[in-house]
Every structure is written in structure tokens, then in C-alpha cells.
Amino acid sequence: MKNIRNTIALVLLSLTIKGTAQQTPAGVQKEAISIEGAVAHLGNGEVIENSLIIFEGGKISFVGDAKTRIARKGTIIKADGKHIYPGFIVTCASLGLIEVDAVRASNDKDEIGELIPHVRSLIAYNAESKVVESMRPNGVLLGQISPKGGTISGTSSVMQFDAWNWEDAVIKADDGIHLSWPNGFKLGPSSEGQGRRLKPNEDYAKEKDKIIGFLKNALAYGKSQAPEINPAFAATQGLFNGKQKLYVYADGEKEIMDAITNTKNLGIQGVVLVGGYHAYKITDFLKQNQISVLVRAPHNLPSNEDDDYDLPYKLPKILSDSGLLVAMQNTDAKNFQNRNLPFYAGQLVQQGLSKEKALQMITQNPAKILGIDQDYGTLEVGKSATLFISEGDALDMRTNQLTKAFINGRDISLETHQTELWKRYMEKYNGK
């Protein structure tokens, strides 16, 4: 029976891969491209109403007003009335690590073990994932791919979403390690008519000490002349020399403060808070410790009965207004929902955040947090030509309709399995 189930799973996976292979990745940019007339949202808060953007060799060579007397180069794209944006960046995603939830053979996001920093998402990344492909038509062109599960789930890498394989896709390898800090509370048994309620986690101190002990041993390992390589300890050394960041998943005040205080005391300076549901209560502490926040997407219900009903919706604005560097992530949602990243940012505009500030949370800010802002996140001279043209406002679901997209200057396909099906059935019914 087990063999039959495994055979069925493999058949389903093969059919999935066969029927939904990714579009052929674009070749390198050979000719300069000039985009003229679009409203350019630079990603740093600036807007050019009538813009001219020129890029060649994968790099932006000019950004300015279309009225500027400068020779257009190569192919000229007239984009009057349209909008141009830097490619959106998703963080803490398992894109390319899982394809079909029900098919275990397609799920590489979670490995066995609790403290496994040496597990790398990089080499497990599937560049031909149909889920990854579906990100591009909404302008999501880059992503931090991170493993899930366990206490220290592994090491993430930053990838671009138009590649033959992981070697082509990687932008920044092994950028950070992901740590899920234990919760000070846990669900207790259900009582009659009451359901399950939170109660203090009696094992919290033990779970916390286990993490701290592991990191202390890793620090000592790096200072010693160990005769044998310990893969787990070796993988953490970038945390102590500043080459990697530690992404700490925590929501409660106590948990956040414990995690940051203890990791900082060990000499880990690059700490990023992921989630931070109650971070608005300790913003001074976070600023003092120079902590950036990858806040969860706003389409969530409040976690506690006494929270404001709209706390998840306004939390990113509260944190941003306090002076913290804030970007968005959607790790709590289903994998494919990362394509809705721009619409989550658009929701923040209804909470009083300016449209360009909201845009920064999925462009410039995540690029800074991930350490790729020297090349990505904004439309500036010398940076990568990773950008797209939309018919209208890209933060609005009704008008986010891409006509062109480029990654490192390469003119990428916007076709997906969904667009192929749409065309197929449109032809069927239009032909009647």
C-alpha cells in the first residue's frame, strides 16, 4: 500500500512538472532600452511624472525627466500614461522549496532537526517552480528564500525569479539564518464551554537556554582550532563576523526583548525581527538596538481579544512612524499568496501611509534589510535594471497590469500557467 501511495505521488508530481514548466528564461540584454513617458516611482519616495529611463548591459544609465535633452538609446518604449516601478521584493518566503502541499516529494522547505543552520535553501531552490513563475505578473521579481520548521530552520538566500537553475537565480547566497524564538505562552487543554486558552509556557526558560547554549558553543567553536568540522556551528560563523543576519521570529514583548538582548550579548549585531506583533509597545527598545522589522502582511485577524480590531492593518504604519526600518513579509500565509505583496502594501495607504512610503516597504526597505540595496530596490543610475511597466497603479489590484518586466535588463516573459489557461478557454468560448 505504501509503495502504491509513493507511486501515485510521483506520478502526480511528474504530471505537474510536465504540464506547468516555467517559461524559458530571457537571455542577457544585448541592446540598450529607453522607456519614455511613464510615471516613474523610484522606490525611494520620489516620483517623476514624465520620465525617461535608459538601461544597457543590465544596468540603469539614466533616470530623469523625459524633457531632458539626452539621446535615447537602443529600443525606445513609449509608456505614456503608464507607471514604472522597481521590482518588488518578497522576504521570508519558501518559494521554490515547495510546489504541491499534498505531494511530499515536492516539499523541501522543512528538514529534520531543531537546530540546523547548515541547511541551505539555496541548493534546494527550484527555479522552474510554477509558483515562482506566478509572482512575476504582479511585479514580484526578487525574493528571500528561507527554510521553515524547527527552532533554527536554516540559512536563506536571495534569488531573482527568472532563471534556469539556482546558480543562475542567486543574487546573494546565504544571507541570513532564521530562528523561531520560543513563545512564553502556549495553548492549554480545552475546558467545558471555554475552548483552549493560553497559559504560561513552563518550558520557556529551558527552550530559551537551549538556543543560547547552542549559540555560545558556536561562538566558542569559531574561536577554537577544532580538529573536526561541525557543520551546524560552522554555518553560524557569519552571524559573529557580520557577514550574515539573524532573522528572529517573535511576537510578544518579552520574547522580542529576550531574543534581541541575548543575541546581542553574544556579539550578533545584525538582528532582524520577523513578525513583531507587539513590537509597537517597545519601539524605543528596538530603535536603541537598531532593529529592523519584517512585519507580517495586514490581512489578518487580531491575535488577542483585547487588541484593536484593526491592529494588523495599521501595525506597519505604527512601526514606520516610530522611526523603524520596516518591510513586509507574508510568511504566515500560503506560499502562492506572496504574489499579493503589492496589494498588501496598497492596503496600508488606507491606514494613512503615503503611497510612496507603502511602496518603499516592498522595494527599498527590504533591499536594505537584505543587504542588496547597492543594486536593487530603487530606480537609480548604476543599479540593476530590475523593473517593470504597469498600465496603472501597481499597488491596486484593479490596475496592476504589467506590460513589460525586466530582471537585470533581461526582457522576461510574463506568461504563466494561469495565463495559458486563460487564453485557452477564452479561445474556446470566443470561437463559439
TAGI-V772217 format. One record per residue. N is the residue number from 1. RES is the residue in one small letter. SS is DSSP state (h for helix, s for strand, l for the rest). NEAR is the number of other C-alpha atoms within 8 Angstrom. Layout:
# TAGI-V772217
N	RES	SS	NEAR
N	RES	SS	NEAR
This chain:
# TAGI-V772217
1	m	l	4
2	k	h	5
3	n	h	6
4	i	h	7
5	r	h	8
6	n	h	8
7	t	h	8
8	i	h	8
9	a	h	11
10	l	h	10
11	v	h	8
12	l	h	9
13	l	h	12
14	s	h	8
15	l	h	8
16	t	h	8
17	i	h	8
18	k	h	7
19	g	h	6
20	t	l	8
21	a	l	9
22	q	l	9
23	q	l	8
24	t	l	6
25	p	l	9
26	a	l	9
27	g	l	6
28	v	l	8
29	q	l	12
30	k	l	6
31	e	l	8
32	a	l	12
33	i	s	12
34	s	s	14
35	i	s	13
36	e	s	14
37	g	l	14
38	a	l	16
39	v	s	14
40	a	s	12
41	h	s	14
42	l	l	13
43	g	l	15
44	n	l	8
45	g	l	9
46	e	l	8
47	v	s	8
48	i	s	11
49	e	l	9
50	n	l	13
51	s	s	15
52	l	s	14
53	i	s	12
54	i	s	14
55	f	s	14
56	e	s	13
57	g	l	10
58	g	l	13
59	k	s	13
60	i	s	16
61	s	s	10
62	f	s	10
63	v	s	12
64	g	s	9
65	d	s	10
66	a	l	9
67	k	l	5
68	t	l	6
69	r	l	4
70	i	l	4
71	a	l	4
72	r	l	7
73	k	l	9
74	g	l	8
75	t	s	8
76	i	s	10
77	i	s	8
78	k	s	8
79	a	l	11
80	d	l	9
81	g	l	9
82	k	l	12
83	h	s	15
84	i	s	12
85	y	s	13
86	p	s	15
87	g	l	14
88	f	s	12
89	i	s	14
90	v	s	15
91	t	s	12
92	c	s	11
93	a	s	14
94	s	l	12
95	l	l	12
96	g	l	14
97	l	l	15
98	i	s	11
99	e	l	10
100	v	l	9
101	d	l	8
102	a	l	4
103	v	l	11
104	r	h	8
105	a	h	8
106	s	h	11
107	n	s	12
108	d	l	10
109	k	l	12
110	d	l	10
111	e	l	9
112	i	l	5
113	g	l	6
114	e	l	9
115	l	s	10
116	i	l	11
117	p	l	15
118	h	l	11
119	v	l	10
120	r	s	13
121	s	l	15
122	l	h	12
123	i	h	6
124	a	h	10
125	y	l	12
126	n	l	9
127	a	l	13
128	e	l	12
129	s	l	12
130	k	h	12
131	v	h	11
132	v	h	12
133	e	h	13
134	s	l	13
135	m	l	13
136	r	h	13
137	p	h	10
138	n	h	13
139	g	l	14
140	v	s	15
141	l	s	14
142	l	s	12
143	g	s	14
144	q	s	14
145	i	s	18
146	s	l	14
147	p	l	17
148	k	l	10
149	g	l	10
150	g	l	12
151	t	l	10
152	i	s	13
153	s	s	19
154	g	s	16
155	t	s	16
156	s	s	17
157	s	s	17
158	v	s	15
159	m	s	13
160	q	s	12
161	f	l	12
162	d	l	12
163	a	l	11
164	w	l	10
165	n	l	10
166	w	h	14
167	e	h	5
168	d	h	7
169	a	h	13
170	v	s	12
171	i	s	8
172	k	s	9
173	a	s	9
174	d	s	12
175	d	s	13
176	g	s	12
177	i	s	16
178	h	s	16
179	l	s	11
180	s	s	11
181	w	l	11
182	p	l	10
183	n	l	10
184	g	l	10
185	f	s	8
186	k	s	9
187	l	s	8
188	g	l	8
189	p	l	7
190	s	l	8
191	s	s	7
192	e	l	5
193	g	l	4
194	q	l	7
195	g	s	8
196	r	l	9
197	r	l	9
198	l	s	8
199	k	s	8
200	p	s	7
201	n	l	9
202	e	l	5
203	d	l	6
204	y	h	10
205	a	h	7
206	k	h	7
207	e	h	9
208	k	h	10
209	d	h	8
210	k	h	8
211	i	h	8
212	i	h	10
213	g	h	8
214	f	h	8
215	l	h	9
216	k	h	9
217	n	h	9
218	a	h	13
219	l	h	12
220	a	h	8
221	y	h	11
222	g	h	10
223	k	h	6
224	s	l	6
225	q	l	6
226	a	l	6
227	p	l	4
228	e	l	4
229	i	l	6
230	n	l	6
231	p	h	7
232	a	h	11
233	f	h	13
234	a	h	12
235	a	h	9
236	t	l	12
237	q	h	11
238	g	h	10
239	l	h	14
240	f	h	12
241	n	h	7
242	g	l	10
243	k	l	8
244	q	l	12
245	k	s	14
246	l	s	13
247	y	s	12
248	v	s	13
249	y	s	12
250	a	s	15
251	d	l	11
252	g	l	12
253	e	h	10
254	k	h	7
255	e	h	13
256	i	h	13
257	m	h	9
258	d	h	8
259	a	h	10
260	i	h	9
261	t	h	8
262	n	h	9
263	t	h	12
264	k	h	10
265	n	h	7
266	l	l	10
267	g	l	7
268	i	l	12
269	q	l	10
270	g	l	9
271	v	s	14
272	v	s	13
273	l	s	15
274	v	s	12
275	g	s	11
276	g	l	16
277	y	l	12
278	h	l	9
279	a	h	13
280	y	h	10
281	k	h	6
282	i	h	9
283	t	h	11
284	d	h	6
285	f	h	8
286	l	h	12
287	k	h	10
288	q	h	7
289	n	l	6
290	q	l	6
291	i	l	12
292	s	s	12
293	v	s	13
294	l	s	14
295	v	s	15
296	r	s	13
297	a	l	12
298	p	l	12
299	h	l	7
300	n	l	7
301	l	l	7
302	p	l	11
303	s	l	5
304	n	l	5
305	e	l	5
306	d	l	4
307	d	l	8
308	d	l	6
309	y	l	7
310	d	l	8
311	l	h	9
312	p	h	14
313	y	h	13
314	k	h	11
315	l	h	12
316	p	h	13
317	k	h	11
318	i	h	9
319	l	h	13
320	s	h	10
321	d	h	7
322	s	l	7
323	g	l	7
324	l	l	13
325	l	l	9
326	v	s	14
327	a	s	12
328	m	s	16
329	q	s	13
330	n	l	13
331	t	l	9
332	d	l	5
333	a	l	7
334	k	l	7
335	n	h	10
336	f	h	9
337	q	h	9
338	n	h	12
339	r	h	11
340	n	h	8
341	l	h	15
342	p	h	16
343	f	h	10
344	y	h	12
345	a	h	14
346	g	h	13
347	q	h	10
348	l	h	15
349	v	h	11
350	q	l	7
351	q	l	9
352	g	l	7
353	l	l	10
354	s	l	7
355	k	h	8
356	e	h	11
357	k	h	9
358	a	h	13
359	l	h	13
360	q	h	13
361	m	l	13
362	i	l	16
363	t	l	16
364	q	h	14
365	n	h	13
366	p	h	16
367	a	h	13
368	k	h	10
369	i	h	9
370	l	h	10
371	g	l	7
372	i	l	11
373	d	l	11
374	q	l	6
375	d	l	8
376	y	l	14
377	g	l	17
378	t	l	12
379	l	l	15
380	e	l	9
381	v	l	9
382	g	l	8
383	k	l	12
384	s	s	12
385	a	l	13
386	t	l	13
387	l	s	13
388	f	s	14
389	i	s	13
390	s	s	16
391	e	l	12
392	g	l	10
393	d	l	9
394	a	l	13
395	l	l	12
396	d	l	10
397	m	l	7
398	r	l	5
399	t	l	11
400	n	l	13
401	q	l	11
402	l	s	13
403	t	s	8
404	k	s	10
405	a	s	15
406	f	s	12
407	i	s	16
408	n	l	10
409	g	l	15
410	r	s	11
411	d	s	11
412	i	l	11
413	s	l	9
414	l	l	9
415	e	l	9
416	t	l	11
417	h	h	9
418	q	h	8
419	t	h	8
420	e	h	9
421	l	h	8
422	w	h	8
423	k	h	8
424	r	h	8
425	y	h	8
426	m	h	8
427	e	h	8
428	k	h	8
429	y	h	7
430	n	h	6
431	g	l	5
432	k	l	4
